[in-house]
Amino acid sequence: MNIHSPLHRAAFLFVLEFVGFFIVTFNMRAVADLNYALTFATDILIAVIGFTSIKQIIDAKTRLEQGAYALGGALGGQAALWLSSHYFSS
């Protein structure tokens, strides 16, 4: 399996940004709920994902990779809104 093919890189970038936006959105809910432990944990994850994203997006050369990255972020935010609405409402 060639991890450097545009399709595999697009899938990786999609997942990376999905997770990144998921964590950022969940972090905002944790801050609003004054959940210090969860805010601390998600802050660290945001830094790790941000550093990894910067290193990976620099090498994105195709529109497929760029589009997958953007779509992953949008869907990750939506998924976190749905999950956090159940987590923080209980």
Residue, then its C-alpha position, 0 to 999 in steps of 0.5 A: m500500500n502506497i501511503h503517499s498516493p493522493l487518495h491515501r493522503a486525502a483519506f489521512l488528511f480527512v481523518l486528521e482534520f475530522v479529529g482536529f475539529f472534533i476536539v476543538t468543538f468538544n473543547m469549546r463545550a468543555v470550556a462553556d461547561l467549566n469542565y477544567a479537566l476536559t478543557f485541559a486534556t482537549d487543549i493538549l490534543i489541540a496542540v498535538i493535532g495542530f502541529t501534525s496538521i501543519k506538517q501534513i497540509i504543507d505537502a497537500k498538492t492535489r485538490l482532492e487532498q485539500g478538499a478532503y482536509a476541509l470536508g473532514g473539518a466540517l464533518g468533525g465539527q458537526a459530529a462533535l456538536w452532536l456528541s457533546s450535546h448528549y454528553f453535556s446535557s446529562 
